C-alpha cells in the first residue's frame, strides 16, 4: 500500500516593521504531493534586495497554530523548539533566495509550510 502525503505551501508573506504586499515573496511549488519516506523541498525567493537576508520557515499542521521551524541567513541556521536539522534542512547561499526540506516524510508532516523574509533592523535607539 502506498501512502501519499500532501504538503501544502501557503502564500508567502514578507515580514518587516510595516505591512508589505506578499507578492514580493515567491514560494514554489504551491502544492506538493510526495510519498512517505521521501523528502519534499520548498524554494523561497524575494525581490526586495540583499538587505532582506533573513529567512524564516514556519509549519502549520491541520487544526493547529503556526510554529517557527527555523531561522536562516547565509550562515548556520537556528532551529526552534523540538525542530531539528535531522528532520528539516535549509540551504541559503544568497540573500534573495533559499530552500527548506522536510526529510523522511511521515503522515504527520502533512500541513502548510510558510516562508517569510525580513531585513536586519537595529532596535537600539541610542
C-alpha angles and dihedrals in degrees: 000000000000119000116204120198125207115218108191116200114202133216106286123241133206115224120207135134089279135042111278129186111257090224088085090070123060125196122189139229100025095202125018129188115198137167124249112272095026128099129250120210124201122194124207128189138166140194099218096103137250094302088073094069099135114096126189127193122203135185128207117188120199111285094007137098125256117276128195111240104179144349117214142182126164088289130064114322122241117225124206133216114335093341114118140181089246089072103024128036133183132201119197120162099153133037096242100056147023143163136231125203129198106205130208094009118224131183089259091062094069108114146087121305122197134192124202132179134203139178122242112267129188111219094187106112096191 
